Amino acid sequence: MHIEKRNAGNKAKYYLIHNYREGAKVKKVSRYLGSDLTKEKLEKIRPIAERQILQRVKVIRKINDPLLEALSEEEITQIKNLEQKKSFVIFHLSEEQWKRFSVHLQHKRHRGIRTQ
């Protein structure tokens, strides 16, 4: 992680930047630290911001790959209740089917085709 200083008018704005790899792509996450900060103030708030960025990256990775996280008991109960109400029908994809679906969806998004 590194601190980036951006000049905006007569103010200096500081951001903590973290780059991480996701597959073949490099992703960038930033956290605004404040403006016109002293070196002491930057050193004081940096560890807090680092923890927040790492937590955000962890959440992003979970969202991007739902196969990494199992449903909680509460979530399973909620789904079963919805199934009993016949609100919807659940079918499950195999890991291979999920990968093919994900690739297909990414290609559609890349070409600008609306998925919704």
C-alpha positions as CSV (number, residue, x, y, z in Angstrom):
1,M,0.0,0.0,0.0
2,H,1.1,3.5,-0.6
3,I,-0.1,7.1,0.1
4,E,-1.0,9.2,-2.9
5,K,-1.1,12.9,-2.8
6,R,-3.4,14.7,-5.2
7,N,-3.5,18.5,-5.5
8,A,-7.0,19.9,-5.7
9,G,-6.9,23.7,-6.0
10,N,-4.8,25.0,-3.1
11,K,-5.4,21.8,-1.0
12,A,-3.4,18.6,-0.9
13,K,-5.7,15.5,-0.6
14,Y,-4.3,12.2,0.6
15,Y,-5.4,8.7,-0.3
16,L,-4.2,5.3,0.7
17,I,-3.9,3.1,-2.4
18,H,-3.9,-0.7,-2.5
19,N,-3.4,-2.7,-5.7
20,Y,-4.2,-6.4,-5.7
21,R,-4.4,-9.1,-8.4
22,E,-7.6,-10.9,-9.2
23,G,-6.9,-13.4,-11.8
24,A,-5.2,-11.7,-14.7
25,K,-6.4,-8.2,-13.7
26,V,-4.9,-5.8,-11.2
27,K,-7.6,-4.0,-9.2
28,K,-7.1,-0.7,-7.3
29,V,-8.9,0.2,-4.0
30,S,-8.4,3.6,-2.5
31,R,-9.4,5.2,0.8
32,Y,-9.6,9.0,1.3
33,L,-7.5,10.0,4.3
34,G,-8.1,13.8,4.4
35,S,-6.7,17.0,3.2
36,D,-3.6,19.1,4.2
37,L,-2.5,16.4,6.7
38,T,0.8,16.5,8.6
39,K,3.2,13.6,8.4
40,E,2.3,12.7,12.0
41,K,-1.4,12.7,11.3
42,L,-0.9,10.5,8.2
43,E,1.2,8.0,10.3
44,K,-1.6,7.9,12.9
45,I,-4.5,7.2,10.6
46,R,-2.7,4.9,8.1
47,P,-3.0,1.7,10.1
48,I,-6.8,2.2,10.5
49,A,-7.2,2.9,6.8
50,E,-5.1,-0.2,5.9
51,R,-7.3,-2.4,8.0
52,Q,-10.4,-0.9,6.3
53,I,-9.0,-1.4,2.8
54,L,-8.1,-5.0,3.5
55,Q,-11.6,-5.7,4.9
56,R,-13.1,-4.1,1.7
57,V,-10.9,-6.3,-0.5
58,K,-12.0,-9.4,1.5
59,V,-15.7,-8.4,0.9
60,I,-15.1,-7.7,-2.8
61,R,-13.5,-11.1,-3.3
62,K,-16.4,-12.9,-1.5
63,I,-18.9,-11.1,-3.7
64,N,-17.0,-12.0,-6.8
65,D,-16.8,-15.7,-5.9
66,P,-19.8,-17.0,-4.1
67,L,-18.4,-20.5,-4.1
68,L,-15.9,-19.4,-1.4
69,E,-18.5,-18.8,1.2
70,A,-21.1,-21.3,2.6
71,L,-24.6,-20.1,3.6
72,S,-25.2,-19.6,7.3
73,E,-27.9,-21.5,9.1
74,E,-30.1,-18.4,9.2
75,E,-29.8,-17.9,5.4
76,I,-30.6,-21.6,4.8
77,T,-33.7,-21.3,7.0
78,Q,-34.8,-18.1,5.2
79,I,-34.5,-19.9,1.8
80,K,-36.4,-22.9,3.0
81,N,-39.2,-20.6,4.2
82,L,-39.3,-18.9,0.8
83,E,-39.4,-22.2,-0.9
84,Q,-42.4,-23.3,1.2
85,K,-44.3,-20.1,0.2
86,K,-43.6,-21.1,-3.5
87,S,-42.1,-17.6,-4.0
88,F,-39.5,-19.1,-6.3
89,V,-37.9,-22.3,-7.4
90,I,-34.2,-22.9,-6.6
91,F,-32.0,-25.0,-8.8
92,H,-28.3,-25.5,-8.2
93,L,-25.5,-25.2,-10.7
94,S,-22.5,-27.4,-10.5
95,E,-19.1,-25.7,-10.1
96,E,-18.4,-26.2,-13.8
97,Q,-21.8,-24.8,-14.8
98,W,-21.2,-21.8,-12.5
99,K,-17.8,-21.1,-14.1
100,R,-19.3,-21.3,-17.6
101,F,-22.2,-18.9,-16.6
102,S,-19.7,-16.5,-15.0
103,V,-17.5,-16.4,-18.1
104,H,-20.6,-16.0,-20.4
105,L,-21.8,-13.1,-18.2
106,Q,-18.4,-11.4,-18.2
107,H,-18.2,-11.6,-22.0
108,K,-21.7,-10.0,-22.3
109,R,-20.7,-7.2,-20.0
110,H,-17.4,-6.7,-21.8
111,R,-19.3,-6.3,-25.1
112,G,-21.7,-3.8,-23.5
113,I,-24.8,-6.1,-23.6
114,R,-27.2,-5.4,-20.8
115,T,-27.8,-8.3,-18.6
116,Q,-30.9,-6.9,-16.7
